[in-house]
Each structure stands twice: as structure tokens, then as C-alpha cells.
Amino acid sequence: MGIRFRVIKEDDKTLARIGIVETPHGSFETPVFMPVGTQATVKTLTPEEVLECGGRIILSNAFHLALRPGSELIRNLGGLHRFMHWDRPILTDSGGYQIMSLSPLVKITDAGILFKSYLDGKELFFTPEEVIRIEEDLGSDIIMPLDECIPYPSSKEKAREALDRTIRWLVRSIKAKTREDQALFGIVQGGMFNDLRMEALERVSNMEVEGIAIGGLSVGEPKEMMYDILEYIIPCAPKDKPRYLMGVGTPLSLVEGVIRGIDMFDCIFPTRLARHGGVFTSKGRLIITNAEFTSDSRPIDEECNCYTCRNYSRAYIRHLFKAEEALGPRLTTIHNLYYILHLMERIRTAIKDGNLLELREEIAYYYRKELSV
């Protein structure tokens, strides 16, 4: 077994729950948000800063790392944990979504995905077996199989085709896996069709996987559609395995996902938003580069205790962005990551105290207009 998962508290009013995931590199409590370190780094931050913000598990991307610097190099240098100076849990995504979204010329067959590298245009072929080999080289604690993620909207026929192919690839991934210290999750596809989603969940749940990942959501569909799918399938998900909703990370979407039984989340949005001057606060989202903050001596959020808010003013951070100083995006990234990870801590406390729905109302008041990512 690559991981051990146990539920320690269930909410009486919702499907929310608190759990513990134990890995070879330590444990973390769920519900959890995983900061995204695509290229073996959470952009602009050191691992110590991620830890100080509350990060306990990081997500990296096998596709990007395979292209540069190469999984064999990372393996020869002691594995991904040592390479990026992060001795806590790591989850690696297969990169199937990135291959299909970044490369203009992609050919998908049952054998795998043929594409051109975004680095040098070289033609490459990724198979389910090759992805597993890459992730075993990296040595991450939780690994994701190659899957086919379709855009929104897509026909039911296309969704069916992607579902079946993803399942076939999962079967091959299970056979290819050799490391017992890594946990392989299965990915549930099926587009926006409840019956296909339920079928995929049932098929994945009956296979040798240690977690259930929900892929192919937060791809442009109305957020209510995503919530409806979760409400339909999650009550039927195995209770003894963690449930991972891929690519979701706005404040309200996190709370809504937890209420519907999700344990794990990741998304680039909080850190990408920060690098463009957008910040989360206890009273909603701000754009720190706006002129109204030119002489504002307050911190980003007066209720926040992150390093940025303890030491710097809105006026100073705005100045850094306007002067194109690298410290500006670093400070907003620290703040946004702290906000999201602290929100997850508040969610866990609310489950323990039985007032998760009240927290949802608070977050919804300020973030109802947020995008569903």
C-alpha cells in the first residue's frame, strides 16, 4: 500500500468529512488543498515558505518534468523530493490534460497520445506505461494515470469514447506499476453526463486503486453543473478511499466541494491570480494594482496573519507591481496561498464544530461571483 487513509469525523448535515492520509513522506489531514508546483516549484516561493503558509502536500506534473529536465535525471539525483527540497508528500499528475491543452497537434489513440513538445517541437508519444515509468522515476507518493480529458461542451458519444479509453489506460497503468510505496488513483471521466459518470465511478471503484479522482470538471461548464455531478456520484463513492476533485481552487468552490464529499483539491488559480495582482481577502477579491490602493497603508487583509499582511501595506505591494519588481508577485502569492490553506483549516474546524453550512454562507456572500475553477 502506498498510502493509508482513515476517516476521523463525518459531518452530520453534509457529506463533508475529515480524514488522515499517511504516506511514506508523512501524513496530512483532509480536506486538503494541494499547492501546484508544476515544474517542481510553487512559482516564486521556497519550500519553507509553502510550509509556513500551511502547505502539507504539493502537486507536480509528470509531463512537464519528463520533458525538462527529464525523469531519469531526477531519479539519478535522488528523486523528486530531494530534487525540489520538499520532504513531505507529493502527488504527480500524469499531464494528460496539459498535453491536450498545450500542444496544437495531438493525436489520441488507444495506444497513447502522439504530440509535439512545446519546448522544441519534437514529436513524442506518451503511453500509460511510459507515464507510470516516469512517475516511478520521480518517486512521488501519489501518482495519477494517463487519462483523456475532453473539453466542454462535448457530445455524449465523445464522452463515452474518452471514458472507455481512460478505463483501458487505467488497466494498463495498474499492470505497469511496480513500486509498492506509491499510491495509484483512478480517474473518473464521463463529461457532463450523470449516467456516464456513475458508470465510470463504479468501474474505477472496482479496480486496484487507492483513491478516486474526479477529472474533466472545471473545464468551462457552469459551476452548478459540476456541483450536480458531484451530488449524483459521490454518495456512491467508496468511503474508505480519498476523493480528489482535480483542478478546483476558488474559495467558494472549495467549500462547495467539501460539502459534497471531496477530500482533496488542487488548482493553479490562487497562485496565478496572485502573480497578476489579484488577491483573496476575508471580504472578497481585490486587484492590488488598482489606483485606489496607491496610498493605502492597510495590509491586504486586516484579518490575515500571513507574512505579507504582517509586514507590508497595500500601497507598497502596488508600488512593487507597478515597478515590475519580483517581490510583488512573491508577496501576493504568499498571501493567496496562506488564505486558501487557512480556509481549508477553517473548513476542517467547521466540520469538527458542526457549522460548515454557516461557513459556506459567509464565503458565498463574498465569493458568489467567483469562477468555478
C-alpha positions in Angstrom: 0.0 0.0 0.0 1.3 3.4 -1.0 -0.9 5.3 1.5 -3.2 4.7 4.4 -6.5 6.7 4.7 -8.9 6.8 7.5 -11.9 9.0 8.2 -11.9 10.5 11.7 -15.0 12.7 11.6 -18.1 12.9 9.4 -20.4 15.9 9.2 -24.0 15.3 10.3 -25.6 17.7 7.8 -23.5 17.2 4.7 -21.2 14.6 3.0 -18.1 16.5 4.4 -15.6 14.6 6.4 -12.2 14.9 8.0 -9.6 12.3 7.2 -5.9 11.4 7.6 -3.7 10.3 4.7 -0.5 8.6 5.7 2.3 8.4 3.1 6.0 7.4 3.0 6.8 11.1 3.4 4.5 12.0 6.2 0.8 12.5 6.7 -1.7 15.2 6.0 -5.3 16.0 7.1 -8.2 16.2 4.7 -10.0 18.1 3.3 -6.8 19.5 1.8 -5.7 21.9 -0.9 -2.5 21.0 -2.7 -0.4 23.9 -4.0 0.6 23.4 -7.5 4.3 23.1 -8.2 4.1 22.1 -11.9 7.8 22.4 -12.6 9.0 21.1 -9.2 8.4 24.5 -7.6 5.4 26.5 -6.4 6.1 29.6 -8.5 8.1 32.3 -6.8 8.2 30.5 -3.4 10.7 28.4 -1.5 9.5 25.1 0.1 9.9 26.7 3.5 7.5 29.5 2.5 5.0 27.0 1.3 5.3 25.1 4.6 4.9 28.4 6.5 1.7 29.1 4.6 0.3 25.8 5.7 1.1 23.5 2.8 1.5 19.9 3.7 1.4 18.2 0.2 2.4 19.6 -3.2 1.3 18.7 -6.7 3.8 18.4 -9.6 3.4 17.5 -13.2 5.0 14.3 -14.7 4.5 15.5 -18.3 6.4 18.8 -17.7 9.2 17.2 -15.7 9.6 14.4 -18.2 10.3 17.0 -20.9 12.5 19.1 -18.7 14.8 18.2 -17.0 13.9 14.5 -17.5 12.6 11.9 -15.1 15.8 9.9 -15.3 17.9 12.9 -14.2 15.6 13.5 -11.3 15.8 9.8 -10.4 19.6 9.8 -10.5 19.7 12.9 -8.3 17.7 11.1 -5.6 14.1 11.5 -6.7 11.7 14.5 -6.8 11.6 15.1 -3.0 15.3 15.6 -2.8 15.5 17.4 -6.1 13.0 20.1 -5.1 13.9 20.1 -1.4 10.5 19.0 -0.2 10.5 16.1 2.3 6.7 15.9 2.6 4.1 14.2 0.4 4.0 14.9 -3.3 1.2 14.0 -5.8 2.1 13.9 -9.5 -0.5 14.4 -12.2 0.1 12.5 -15.4 -0.1 15.5 -17.6 -2.7 14.2 -20.0 -4.7 17.4 -19.7 -1.6 19.5 -20.3 -0.6 17.5 -23.3 -4.0 18.0 -24.9 -4.3 21.7 -24.0 -0.8 22.9 -24.7 0.1 21.1 -27.9 -1.6 22.3 -31.1 -1.2 18.9 -32.8 -2.4 16.0 -30.8 -3.4 12.5 -31.9 -5.1 10.3 -29.4 -5.4 6.5 -30.0 -5.9 3.6 -27.7 -2.1 3.1 -27.8 -1.5 6.6 -26.3 -1.1 10.2 -27.1 1.1 11.5 -30.0 2.0 15.1 -29.7 4.7 17.7 -30.3 6.8 19.1 -27.5 6.0 22.7 -26.6 9.8 23.1 -25.9 11.4 22.2 -29.2 8.6 20.8 -31.5 10.0 17.3 -31.2 7.3 14.6 -31.8 6.7 12.4 -28.7 4.5 9.5 -27.8 3.1 9.0 -24.3 1.6 5.7 -23.3 0.0 4.7 -20.0 3.1 2.5 -19.3 5.5 5.3 -20.1 3.7 7.7 -17.7 3.9 5.2 -14.9 7.6 4.7 -15.6 8.1 8.5 -15.4 6.2 8.8 -12.1 8.2 5.8 -10.6 11.4 7.6 -11.6 10.1 10.8 -9.9 9.2 8.8 -6.7 6.1 10.8 -5.8 3.8 9.4 -3.1 0.6 9.6 -5.1 0.5 9.1 -8.9 -2.1 9.6 -11.5 -2.6 7.5 -14.6 -2.8 8.8 -18.1 -6.4 9.8 -18.9 -8.4 11.5 -21.7 -9.9 14.8 -20.6 -12.4 16.2 -23.1 -13.4 19.9 -23.5 -16.8 21.4 -22.6 -19.1 21.1 -24.3 -18.7 17.6 -25.8 -21.1 15.1 -27.2 -22.2 12.0 -25.2 -20.5 9.9 -27.9 -17.2 11.7 -27.3 -17.7 11.4 -23.5 -18.3 7.7 -23.9 -15.2 7.2 -26.0 -13.0 9.1 -23.6 -14.5 7.2 -20.6 -13.8 3.8 -22.1 -10.3 4.8 -23.2 -9.4 6.2 -19.8 -10.5 2.9 -18.2 -8.5 0.9 -20.6 -5.5 3.1 -19.9 -6.1 2.6 -16.1 -6.0 -1.2 -16.6 -2.7 -0.9 -18.4 -1.3 1.5 -15.7 -2.2 -0.9 -12.9 -0.3 -3.7 -14.7 2.7 -1.4 -15.4 3.0 -0.2 -11.8 5.9 -1.8 -9.9 6.6 0.4 -6.9 4.6 -0.6 -3.8 5.5 2.7 -2.0 3.4 4.7 -4.4 -0.4 5.0 -4.4 -2.2 5.0 -7.8 -5.5 6.8 -8.0 -8.1 6.1 -10.7 -9.7 8.9 -12.7 -13.4 9.2 -13.3 -14.4 10.7 -16.6 -17.7 10.9 -18.4 -18.2 14.5 -19.5 -21.3 16.2 -18.1 -23.5 13.1 -18.3 -24.5 11.7 -14.9 -25.1 8.2 -16.1 -21.6 8.0 -17.7 -20.1 9.5 -14.6 -21.8 6.9 -12.4 -20.7 4.1 -14.7 -17.1 5.4 -14.6 -17.1 5.6 -10.8 -18.4 2.1 -10.5 -15.8 0.7 -12.8 -12.9 2.6 -11.2 -14.0 1.7 -7.7 -13.8 -2.0 -8.5 -10.2 -1.7 -9.6 -6.9 -1.8 -7.7 -6.7 1.9 -6.9 -6.0 3.7 -3.6 -8.0 6.8 -4.4 -10.8 8.2 -6.6 -10.1 11.3 -8.7 -12.8 13.2 -10.5 -11.4 14.6 -13.7 -12.8 16.6 -16.6 -14.7 19.1 -14.4 -14.0 22.8 -14.0 -13.3 22.9 -17.8 -15.7 25.8 -18.5 -19.0 24.3 -17.6 -21.4 26.2 -15.2 -20.4 25.6 -11.7 -23.9 24.3 -10.8 -23.4 21.5 -13.4 -20.2 20.5 -11.6 -21.9 20.5 -8.2 -24.8 18.5 -9.6 -22.5 15.8 -10.9 -20.7 15.6 -7.5 -24.1 15.3 -5.7 -25.0 12.5 -8.0 -21.9 10.3 -7.9 -20.1 11.0 -4.6 -22.6 9.3 -2.3 -21.8 6.1 -4.2 -18.0 6.5 -4.0 -16.0 4.2 -1.7 -16.0 5.6 1.9 -12.5 4.1 2.6 -10.7 5.9 -0.2 -9.8 9.6 -0.6 -11.8 11.6 -3.2 -9.8 14.1 -5.3 -11.5 16.8 -7.4 -8.9 17.8 -10.0 -8.3 21.5 -10.9 -10.7 23.2 -8.5 -9.4 26.0 -6.2 -11.6 29.2 -5.8 -12.8 29.8 -2.2 -16.5 29.0 -2.8 -15.8 26.0 -5.0 -13.6 24.5 -2.3 -16.3 24.8 0.3 -19.0 23.5 -2.0 -16.8 20.6 -3.0 -16.1 19.6 0.7 -19.9 19.8 1.4 -20.4 17.3 -1.4 -17.8 14.8 0.0 -14.5 15.8 -1.7 -11.3 15.3 0.3 -8.5 16.7 -2.0 -8.2 19.6 -4.3 -5.6 21.3 -6.5 -5.5 24.3 -8.8 -3.1 26.8 -10.3 -5.7 29.7 -9.9 -4.7 31.1 -6.5 -1.0 31.5 -7.4 -1.6 32.5 -11.0 -4.1 35.2 -9.8 -1.6 36.4 -7.3 1.1 36.9 -10.0 -1.3 39.2 -11.8 -2.1 41.3 -8.8 -5.4 39.5 -7.7 -5.7 38.7 -4.0 -8.3 36.9 -1.9 -9.4 38.6 1.3 -12.0 37.9 4.1 -14.2 40.4 2.3 -13.8 39.2 -1.3 -11.3 39.6 -4.1 -9.2 42.7 -4.7 -6.9 43.8 -7.5 -4.0 45.2 -5.7 -2.7 47.2 -8.7 -5.9 49.4 -8.8 -5.3 53.1 -8.3 -7.4 53.2 -5.1 -4.6 51.4 -3.2 -1.9 53.9 -4.2 -1.6 55.4 -0.6 -3.4 52.6 1.3 -1.4 51.8 4.4 -3.5 48.8 5.4 -2.4 45.2 4.8 -4.0 43.2 2.0 -6.4 41.8 4.6 -6.6 43.1 8.2 -7.8 39.7 9.4 -4.9 37.8 7.8 -1.8 36.7 9.7 0.4 35.7 6.8 3.9 37.1 6.4 2.8 39.6 3.8 0.0 41.0 5.8 2.1 41.2 9.0 4.8 43.3 7.2 3.6 45.2 4.1 1.0 47.6 3.0 -1.3 47.6 0.0 0.4 50.8 -1.2 3.9 49.1 -1.1 2.7 46.0 -2.8 1.0 48.0 -5.5 4.3 50.0 -6.0 6.2 46.8 -6.4 3.8 45.6 -9.2 3.9 49.0 -10.9 7.8 49.0 -10.7 7.8 45.4 -12.0 9.7 44.2 -9.0 9.8 40.4 -8.5 9.0 40.9 -4.8 5.4 42.0 -5.6 4.2 38.6 -7.1 6.1 36.8 -4.3 4.2 38.7 -1.6 0.8 38.2 -3.2 1.5 34.5 -3.8 2.4 34.1 -0.1 -0.8 35.8 0.8 -3.1 33.9 -1.6 -1.6 30.5 -0.7 -2.0 31.3 3.0 -5.6 32.4 2.5 -6.6 29.2 0.7 -4.7 26.9 3.1 -6.1 28.8 6.1 -9.6 28.4 4.5 -9.1 24.7 4.4 -8.1 24.8 8.1 -11.3 26.7 8.8 -13.3 24.1 6.9 -11.9 21.3 8.9 -12.6 23.2 12.1 -16.2 23.9 10.9 -16.7 20.1 10.3 -15.5 19.4 13.8 -17.7 22.0 15.3 -20.8 21.2 13.1 -21.1 24.6 11.5 -19.8 24.0 8.0 -23.0 25.4 6.4 -22.6 28.6 8.2 -19.1 29.0 6.9 -20.4 28.3 3.4 -22.8 31.2 3.7 -20.0 33.5 4.8 -17.8 32.5 1.9 -20.7 32.6 -0.6 -21.6 36.2 0.5 -18.2 37.4 -0.7 -17.3 35.0 -3.4 -20.6 34.0 -5.1 -19.4 35.6 -8.4 -16.1 33.6 -8.5 -15.3 31.4 -11.5 -15.7 27.7 -11.0 -12.1 26.7 -11.0 
